[in-house]
Amino acid sequence: ADSGFFRVQKMRFPKKGKTDTIIYNSKITVSNIPAEAYEYVVNGKSAIEWIMERYQVKTDKKSGIKNDPNDWADEVGNPRYILDLLLSIINVSVQTVDLVNGLPKLEFE
């Protein structure tokens, strides 16, 4: 596969509050993401938004060092790495929320 097809700059929502869709790059859009997927929270942020925030190309203002998550995908020879990670996190988030919601409520006396 053409590694350029899967390269990411910065994932984003099409507009504020429209979280059922993530624009991965100019060629790939992930849609039909259930709202409950965002209920799985890690460190005060949904796991999905955490991935979106961390896996973007950034340049440190002070040092000028560029952090490009695509470099890792190139290094391991898997151009789909970041996309697959995002899709896995969406899946895990939905399954985790379903499991937690299915647990019996604890009652204390």
N, C-alpha and C positions, 0 to 999 in steps of 0.2 A: 504494500500500500504506500501511496505517496505520503511521506511524513508531513509535508506541508499542509495536507488536508486536515490533519488532526492538531496542528499547532494552535496554542491558545495564547492570547494576549491578556485579556481580562474577561471572565464570564460575567454576564449581567442579566438582569430581568429586563423585559421589553419596556416596562414602565413601572414606576413605584407602586408597590402593592400587588402587582400581577406576578405572583410567585408560582403559578402553575406552568410557567415556561421559563427556561434558561437559554439565553443566546450564548452558546459555547464559543463560536467564532463565526466568521462570515458565511461559512458553508454548513455548519451544524447547529441545529436548534433542538433542544430536548423539551418536549411538551407533555401535557396531561399529567403533571406531577400533582399528586393529591395533597391537599392542604395539611393533612395530618402528618405528612413527612417532615414538616417543619416543627412538629411538636417534640421531636427527638433532639434534646438540647445538650450540648457539651460546652462546659465553661461559659454558660450564659448566652450561648449563640447556637442556633440550629446547626447540626453537623453539616448540612448542605451549604449553608452560608459560610461556615468555617472553611470548607474546601474551596468555595468560590473566592474567598478573600485571600487564602494562602497560595493558591495555584494561579498566580498572575505574574506577568513580567513586570518587574519593578527595578528602578535604579535608585540606589541610596544617594540622597542629596549631598551628604558630606563627602563620602569616599568616591562617589561616581561608579561604584561597583554595581554591575547589572546582575540581578537574580532572575534567571530564566528557568522556570520549571520544565520547559521543553528539553533542556539539556539532559535531564535524568531519563526522559523517555528515549532520547537518542542513545544515551549511554547503555541502556539495557536492551536496545534494539526493539522496542515496542512503541511505535508511534501513537497507539491508542491508549497508552497508559493512563493519562490524565482523564480522558473521556470515560474509560472503563471504571476508574476510581470514582468519578462523579456518579455514574449509573449504579455502582455497587452501594455507595453511601445512600442514595435515594431509596434503593431496595431495602437495605438494612434498617433505615429510619422508619419506613412504613411497617416492616415486620416487627420491629421493636415496640412501636406504639401500639400495634394490634395486640401483641403479647401482654404488655403492661396493662392495657385497658381490659384484657380478659382475666386478669388476676382478681381473686376475690378480695373484697375490701376487708381490711383488718379492723376489728372492733376491740376497743379497750374498755375495761370497766373501771 
